[in-house]
Amino acid sequence: MSEEKNTKKRWETGDKVFHYKIMQYLASEPMGEIYLAKDTQLDRMVAVKRFAFNADMEMSDDAENRLKNKFLEDVKRFSKWDHPNLSQIYFFDLDDDNIPFYTMEAIPDSLGKHIGLVKDAEGDQLESETKKFDYQEAVKLIQDVCKGLQVAHDAGVGHYRISPNNIMITSEGVPKLVSFGLEAGMRPDESSKLQQRFSSIYSAPEQLMGKSDKISLKTDLYTLGLILYELMSGNIPKGVIEPVSKIDPKIPKQMDEFFESVLAEDPDDRIENVEEMINQLEDIYQGIKPSKGGSTKMLVIGVAVTVLVIGLGYGLMKVFSPKLKPAEVDVHFTPQIPSSIYENLEPLGKFILWFDIKNDNKKGVSIDISANFRDSNGIRKKIELPAKTDTTIGINPPLNIKEKRGEFATDRNIYVEWLVKQMIYSDEGQLEQERSISENSEMITMLALGTIDWNMTEIYSTDKEEGSPFALVSSWINPNDPKVKEVISTAKKEPGAALVGYQEELFIEKTGLDDFDIDEITSHQVETLYNVLNDKYEIKYDGGGVGQSINLPYETIRDHSANCIELSVLMSSLLIEIGIQPIIVIVPNHAFVGWRIWEDEDEYNFVQTTMMGDENKTFKDAYKDAEKMAHSNGLSDLIYGDLDVNAFGKRGIYNKSNSVKVLNINLLREYKDSKGRKIYTATPVTSER
């Protein structure tokens, strides 16, 4: 037995782990222990899962350490999932004993409590005293759980131990699946033993029989089918499965066929995947007419889901006129948006969610759009769409990022549900018909404050200059930053320094260098600033990547390190301050900075600021490397001044290609929209003032 195993102890009430205060121990699972804790920073209760191998199995120290490492890797992966039917992970790290743990939302209720699930006399096996659910509620509940499970299955992750105790129910009645990772990092023979050791009344046949080669994602489908059967019938089938339509005549016969498939003993005979299971349940649910009553045990469905169900119900109760075709709806959404530029999107006419709607009918129609965003109020828009016309409707969630800085310090996922309905009103204004023409949900990631996603070109069409979100890079450029002015003051004290922009006579007067042409004069000033940043402020290039951070100038100087876009932002801020016009070139996964040589001509020089901190590289090396990169990316016309007239366009963006963008910072900062707003110069919310 390893020393680590001997010294590891369970947390006690009152223990402090980072900013979490342990309130009580809750339960033990095969791969972890569950605690209730208080987040002292955000003043909220959380559930904490700490790695622990609690299975009564022979496991070597190396194997257990392998599982511990895999536990942390999987938590990192799980933390990127965001779905209303999955418990949200808030934080993960290693404790003082080097044991991984993570925190998630604390949900006090479970489906197990609703159906009377209890332990047997020994406390090992689960026993059920199920009280029947209204079958409509049961179908909807399991369908929602399947939607959460689909996120995991799409990532190739199975749950393998679903039970009513692992389906939590929020105060709004939303089911959430928890406790993934039973088999993380285990060999098939090990996982098979673990499956048998922790089998329950909800386990699939292949788990009970230890057939490791048969355990797959379909195992989870069997378990959910079993739970659904229990909710609808009031019991768990043993042996022959009695048709639920015989148990309750109100239950449609399609359910019998569904259970025959999902509860097949051989996984090969079951429903193919969770998506097919969702679709089958949706078809069954669509065919169920809402009942007037309901189970006294009915779960309260959240506001967002209620809106969708009500809209769906109306659509089913009304017979839509066959002469009136439904409007065509194409739905688009932005999968990732940097929080720092979110509030600049709407002035640009950009939205997180937008609908292209086309009416081909010979008469006008009314369109009703409702969208609900988690953690914010819902939005509803009504439009009148004339005959043979189309329109685009955009929606952004009402997020006040400036007031909730802490919540956007890390990536924050927004889940949106929408419903688009088409209505017909009588001349008297009475609703005659309505129909659901689009209904779905998607997840959108708000990247942490101060980040920018290099793959934004995949979000908007960047062939058109007005669509390029890269232009918002200029939001971080701040020549008025006190640290920028400090750098300028420091640089002016350097021997032979003269930071005077394009003023050739003043440069000669201050330096006595009368044999420089304007190209050399501007380069000399840039070199002075570059060397001061490199030598005096010791700023170093620290790499970067997709979704990397982007800091304001003072933050870069404070941290003494930066990635390529941050260095370009800093250098651009300095150049504007001394009167030289900068440009930023953005190529795939990289950025470098350039400057206009002549005040009135479009000819540019470039420098790789990413060579800062490299003792073996000088400004001239960085200059040559940047010029080479400009040539290799098709920007020779900038080097030789062969640009077409208005190459940068009215907004200051030169779209050389889909992958190469050049931002004229001065033009970007001068541009105003139709309402007179300088939308590119809005100070991002990372600014501390």
SVG drawing of the C-alpha trace seen along z (x, -y; Angstrom):
<svg xmlns="http://www.w3.org/2000/svg" viewBox="-63 -72 87 85">
<polyline fill="none" stroke="black" stroke-width="0.4" points="0.0,0.0 1.4,-3.4 2.1,-6.2 -0.3,-8.3 -3.1,-5.8 -2.2,-5.7 -2.1,-9.4 -5.1,-10.4 -7.9,-11.4 -11.5,-12.5 -12.3,-16.1 -14.0,-17.2 -16.7,-19.8 -15.0,-23.2 -12.0,-22.4 -11.0,-25.1 -10.0,-24.0 -9.0,-27.0 -12.0,-29.4 -14.4,-26.5 -15.5,-25.8 -16.6,-22.1 -20.0,-22.0 -20.6,-18.3 -19.8,-14.9 -22.6,-13.7 -21.9,-10.4 -19.3,-8.0 -19.1,-6.8 -16.8,-4.4 -14.6,-7.1 -15.1,-9.9 -16.5,-11.4 -19.2,-14.0 -19.3,-17.0 -21.4,-20.1 -19.4,-23.2 -19.7,-27.0 -18.0,-29.1 -16.8,-32.0 -15.9,-34.2 -19.3,-34.1 -21.3,-33.3 -23.1,-30.2 -23.4,-26.5 -21.6,-24.1 -21.2,-20.3 -17.6,-19.0 -16.4,-15.7 -13.0,-14.6 -11.2,-11.7 -11.2,-8.5 -11.0,-4.9 -13.7,-3.4 -14.2,-0.1 -13.3,3.1 -10.8,4.2 -7.1,5.0 -5.6,2.0 -1.9,1.2 -0.5,-2.2 0.4,-2.9 -3.0,-2.0 -4.7,-4.1 -2.5,-7.1 -3.3,-6.6 -7.0,-6.8 -6.4,-9.9 -4.7,-11.6 -7.4,-10.5 -10.0,-11.8 -8.5,-15.3 -8.2,-15.1 -11.8,-14.1 -13.0,-16.9 -11.2,-19.4 -13.2,-18.0 -16.5,-17.9 -16.0,-21.5 -16.4,-22.6 -19.8,-21.0 -22.7,-23.3 -26.3,-22.1 -29.3,-22.8 -29.6,-19.0 -26.0,-18.6 -24.7,-19.8 -22.3,-22.7 -18.7,-22.4 -17.4,-25.6 -13.9,-24.9 -11.3,-22.1 -7.8,-21.8 -5.5,-19.6 -5.9,-19.9 -3.0,-20.1 -2.7,-16.3 -2.3,-16.5 -5.8,-14.9 -7.9,-16.2 -11.4,-17.6 -14.0,-19.7 -17.0,-21.8 -20.3,-22.0 -23.8,-23.5 -25.4,-22.1 -28.9,-20.7 -30.6,-19.4 -33.3,-17.2 -33.1,-14.1 -35.5,-12.0 -34.8,-9.2 -36.5,-11.2 -39.5,-11.8 -40.1,-8.2 -39.3,-6.9 -35.9,-5.2 -34.3,-3.7 -31.5,-1.5 -32.1,2.1 -31.7,3.4 -27.9,3.7 -27.7,0.3 -26.1,1.7 -28.7,2.3 -31.3,-0.2 -35.0,0.6 -37.9,-1.4 -41.3,-2.3 -42.2,-4.0 -45.2,-6.2 -46.4,-6.5 -45.8,-9.7 -48.2,-11.2 -46.8,-9.6 -46.5,-12.9 -44.3,-14.2 -42.2,-11.0 -41.5,-11.2 -40.6,-14.9 -38.3,-14.3 -36.3,-11.4 -36.2,-13.2 -34.5,-16.2 -32.1,-13.8 -31.2,-12.3 -30.4,-15.7 -27.8,-16.2 -26.5,-12.7 -26.1,-13.4 -23.4,-16.0 -21.4,-13.3 -22.0,-10.6 -21.1,-13.0 -17.7,-13.3 -17.4,-9.5 -18.1,-9.5 -20.5,-7.0 -22.1,-7.4 -22.6,-3.6 -24.2,-4.2 -27.4,-6.2 -30.0,-5.9 -32.8,-8.2 -30.2,-9.3 -27.9,-10.6 -30.7,-12.6 -31.0,-15.8 -34.0,-18.0 -33.7,-21.8 -36.2,-24.0 -37.6,-24.9 -38.1,-21.2 -35.2,-20.9 -33.5,-17.4 -29.7,-17.4 -27.5,-14.3 -24.5,-14.0 -21.7,-11.6 -19.9,-10.8 -16.6,-9.0 -17.1,-5.6 -14.8,-3.8 -12.3,-6.7 -9.0,-5.2 -9.8,-1.6 -9.0,1.5 -12.1,3.4 -11.5,6.2 -11.2,3.7 -14.3,1.7 -16.3,4.9 -15.4,5.9 -16.3,2.4 -19.6,2.6 -20.5,5.8 -19.4,4.6 -21.6,1.5 -24.5,3.0 -28.0,2.0 -31.6,2.6 -31.0,0.1 -28.0,1.8 -28.1,3.2 -27.8,7.0 -24.3,6.7 -23.2,5.0 -24.9,7.6 -23.3,10.4 -19.8,8.8 -19.7,8.8 -17.1,6.1 -17.1,6.4 -20.8,5.5 -20.7,2.5 -21.0,-0.6 -22.9,-3.9 -26.0,-1.8 -25.8,-0.6 -26.9,-4.1 -29.9,-3.9 -31.1,-0.7 -30.9,-2.3 -32.8,-5.4 -35.4,-3.2 -35.7,-1.2 -36.2,-4.4 -38.8,-5.7 -40.7,-2.4 -40.7,-2.6 -42.0,-6.2 -44.9,-5.2 -45.8,-1.9 -45.0,-2.2 -42.6,0.8 -39.3,2.1 -39.9,5.0 -38.5,8.4 -38.5,11.0 -41.1,10.4 -41.8,6.7 -45.5,6.1 -46.7,3.5 -47.3,0.2 -50.4,-0.5 -52.0,2.4 -51.0,1.0 -52.4,-2.4 -54.8,-2.6 -54.0,-6.3 -50.4,-5.5 -50.0,-5.4 -49.1,-2.0 -46.0,-3.6 -44.5,-3.4 -44.7,0.4 -42.6,0.5 -40.2,-2.0 -39.6,0.1 -39.3,3.3 -36.3,1.7 -34.6,-0.2 -34.9,2.6 -33.6,5.3 -31.3,7.7 -28.7,7.7 -27.3,4.2 -27.1,4.8 -31.0,4.9 -31.4,1.6 -32.0,-1.9 -28.9,-2.9 -27.9,-6.0 -29.2,-8.7 -30.1,-11.0 -32.4,-8.4 -33.9,-7.9 -34.5,-11.7 -36.2,-11.7 -38.4,-8.8 -39.5,-10.3 -40.1,-13.6 -42.4,-11.9 -44.3,-10.2 -44.5,-13.4 -45.7,-15.4 -48.6,-12.9 -49.7,-13.3 -52.5,-15.7 -52.0,-17.7 -54.3,-16.4 -56.4,-18.7 -55.1,-17.2 -51.8,-15.8 -50.0,-13.8 -49.9,-15.3 -46.2,-14.5 -45.8,-16.6 -42.4,-18.3 -42.5,-22.0 -40.9,-22.7 -38.8,-25.8 -40.0,-29.0 -38.0,-28.5 -39.3,-25.0 -42.8,-26.0 -42.8,-28.6 -41.8,-26.0 -44.4,-23.4 -47.2,-26.0 -46.2,-27.1 -46.1,-23.4 -49.5,-22.7 -51.2,-25.5 -49.6,-24.3 -51.1,-20.9 -54.5,-22.0 -55.0,-24.2 -55.3,-22.8 -53.0,-25.0 -54.5,-26.1 -53.0,-23.9 -53.3,-27.0 -50.8,-28.9 -47.3,-27.6 -45.1,-28.0 -42.5,-30.7 -38.9,-29.4 -36.6,-29.9 -32.8,-29.6 -31.4,-29.9 -27.8,-31.0 -25.9,-31.3 -22.4,-32.3 -20.7,-29.5 -18.0,-31.7 -17.8,-35.4 -15.1,-37.2 -16.9,-38.8 -14.7,-41.9 -16.2,-42.8 -19.7,-41.5 -21.2,-45.0 -19.7,-46.2 -21.6,-43.7 -25.0,-45.3 -23.7,-48.7 -22.1,-46.6 -25.4,-44.9 -24.0,-41.6 -25.9,-39.2 -25.3,-36.0 -28.5,-34.5 -30.3,-35.5 -33.1,-34.2 -33.4,-34.6 -37.1,-34.4 -38.7,-34.2 -42.5,-34.4 -43.4,-32.9 -47.1,-33.2 -49.4,-35.5 -50.4,-37.2 -48.6,-38.5 -47.9,-36.6 -47.2,-37.4 -44.1,-35.9 -43.6,-35.5 -40.0,-34.8 -39.2,-33.9 -35.7,-33.2 -34.8,-32.3 -31.2,-32.5 -30.1,-30.8 -29.4,-33.3 -31.1,-36.2 -34.5,-37.3 -36.3,-36.0 -36.7,-38.1 -39.8,-38.1 -40.1,-39.8 -43.1,-40.1 -42.9,-41.1 -45.3,-41.4 -43.8,-39.9 -45.5,-41.0 -46.2,-38.6 -43.1,-37.5 -40.6,-39.1 -37.8,-38.1 -36.1,-39.6 -33.4,-38.9 -34.1,-39.2 -31.2,-39.3 -31.2,-38.7 -28.5,-39.2 -29.0,-38.1 -29.4,-40.9 -26.0,-40.4 -24.5,-43.3 -20.9,-42.2 -19.6,-45.4 -21.7,-44.7 -20.8,-41.0 -17.1,-41.1 -16.4,-38.2 -18.8,-35.9 -16.9,-36.5 -13.4,-36.0 -13.5,-32.6 -15.3,-31.1 -19.0,-31.3 -21.5,-29.2 -24.9,-30.6 -27.6,-28.1 -30.4,-29.5 -33.7,-28.0 -35.9,-29.5 -39.3,-29.1 -40.5,-30.7 -44.2,-30.7 -46.3,-31.8 -49.8,-33.2 -52.8,-34.2 -55.2,-36.8 -58.7,-37.6 -59.7,-41.1 -60.9,-41.7 -57.5,-40.9 -58.4,-37.5 -55.8,-34.7 -57.2,-32.1 -54.2,-29.8 -50.6,-29.4 -47.9,-27.0 -44.4,-26.3 -42.0,-26.6 -38.6,-26.5 -37.8,-25.2 -34.4,-24.2 -31.6,-25.0 -27.9,-25.7 -24.9,-26.4 -22.9,-29.6 -19.5,-30.3 -18.7,-33.7 -14.9,-33.7 -13.3,-35.0 -12.7,-38.8 -9.7,-39.8 -9.7,-36.9 -10.1,-36.9 -10.7,-33.8 -8.5,-33.5 -11.1,-31.4 -13.6,-34.2 -13.4,-34.1 -15.5,-30.9 -18.2,-32.8 -18.8,-35.8 -18.3,-36.2 -15.0,-38.1 -15.2,-38.7 -17.1,-41.8 -15.1,-44.4 -18.0,-45.4 -18.4,-41.8 -14.9,-41.3 -14.8,-41.1 -11.0,-41.4 -11.5,-45.1 -12.5,-45.1 -8.8,-44.5 -8.5,-48.3 -10.7,-48.4 -7.7,-47.4 -5.4,-50.1 -5.1,-52.9 -2.5,-55.7 -3.8,-57.5 -2.8,-54.7 -0.6,-56.1 1.9,-53.3 2.1,-54.1 3.0,-57.7 5.6,-56.4 7.3,-54.3 7.4,-57.3 9.0,-59.4 11.5,-56.7 12.3,-56.4 12.8,-60.1 15.7,-60.0 17.6,-57.4 20.7,-58.8 19.8,-60.0 16.1,-59.5 13.5,-61.7 9.9,-60.6 8.3,-63.1 6.3,-61.1 6.7,-62.3 8.2,-65.6 11.5,-65.3 12.9,-68.8 12.2,-68.3 13.8,-64.9 17.0,-66.3 17.0,-69.2 16.8,-66.9 19.2,-64.2 21.5,-66.0 21.1,-63.0 20.6,-64.9 21.5,-62.0 18.4,-59.9 15.5,-59.6 11.9,-59.4 12.0,-55.6 15.0,-55.5 13.5,-58.2 10.3,-56.3 12.2,-53.0 14.6,-54.7 11.7,-55.8 10.1,-52.4 13.5,-50.8 13.9,-53.2 10.5,-52.1 11.2,-48.4 14.5,-48.5 13.1,-50.3 10.3,-47.7 12.9,-45.0 15.7,-46.3 14.1,-48.7 10.7,-47.0 12.0,-43.5 8.8,-42.4 9.0,-38.9 7.0,-37.0 5.1,-34.2 3.4,-32.5 -0.4,-32.1 -3.0,-30.0 -6.6,-29.7 -8.8,-31.7 -5.7,-33.3 -5.8,-36.4 -5.6,-40.0 -4.5,-42.6 -4.6,-46.3 -1.2,-48.1 -0.8,-48.7 -1.5,-45.0 1.1,-43.9 3.7,-46.3 2.7,-45.2 3.1,-41.5 6.3,-41.9 5.1,-39.3 2.6,-39.1 1.5,-37.1 1.7,-38.4 -1.6,-40.3 -0.9,-42.0 2.5,-43.1 0.9,-44.4 -1.7,-46.3 1.0,-47.8 3.3,-48.8 0.3,-50.3 -0.6,-52.4 2.9,-53.7 3.1,-54.6 -0.2,-56.5 1.0,-58.4 4.1,-59.7 2.2,-60.4 3.0,-57.4 0.2,-55.5 0.2,-51.7 -1.3,-48.7 -1.8,-45.2 -1.5,-42.2 -3.5,-39.2 -2.6,-35.9 -3.7,-32.4 -2.8,-32.1 -0.4,-35.1 -0.2,-38.9 2.5,-41.4 2.6,-45.2 3.6,-47.6 3.7,-51.4 3.2,-53.8 6.5,-55.1 5.2,-58.3 2.5,-60.5 0.6,-60.7 1.5,-57.4 0.4,-53.8 3.9,-52.2 4.6,-50.2 7.4,-48.6 6.9,-45.8 8.4,-44.3 8.0,-41.0 7.5,-42.1 7.5,-38.4 11.3,-38.5 11.3,-40.6 13.1,-38.9 15.3,-36.8 18.9,-37.8 20.1,-36.4 17.7,-38.6 17.9,-42.3 15.4,-44.8 16.9,-44.4 16.3,-40.6 12.7,-41.3 12.4,-43.8 13.7,-41.4 11.6,-38.5 8.4,-40.6 9.1,-41.8 9.6,-38.2 6.3,-37.1 4.5,-40.0 5.8,-38.9 4.9,-35.2 1.3,-36.2 0.8,-38.2 1.3,-41.7 4.0,-42.9 1.7,-45.6 2.0,-47.2 5.8,-47.0 6.1,-48.6 3.2,-51.1 1.3,-49.4 -2.1,-49.4 -5.3,-50.0 -7.1,-53.2 -9.3,-52.7 -7.7,-49.3 -8.6,-49.5 -12.2,-50.4 -14.2,-52.9 -13.8,-50.9 -10.1,-50.5 -10.0,-46.8 -7.9,-45.3 -9.3,-41.9 -6.4,-40.5 -7.9,-37.0 -10.1,-35.0 -7.1,-34.3 -5.1,-37.5 -6.4,-40.8 -4.7,-44.1 -6.2,-46.6 -5.5,-50.3 -5.8,-51.4 -6.2,-55.1 -9.1,-54.5 -10.7,-52.0 -10.6,-54.5 -12.0,-57.3 -14.9,-55.4 -18.4,-56.2 -21.6,-54.3 -24.9,-55.9 -25.7,-57.1 -22.3,-58.8 -20.9,-56.2 -17.2,-55.3 -17.8,-51.7 -14.3,-50.5 -12.9,-52.8 -15.1,-51.6 -12.9,-50.8 -13.2,-47.1 -14.5,-46.1 -11.0,-44.8 -10.0,-48.4 -9.5,-49.4 -10.3,-53.1"/>
</svg>
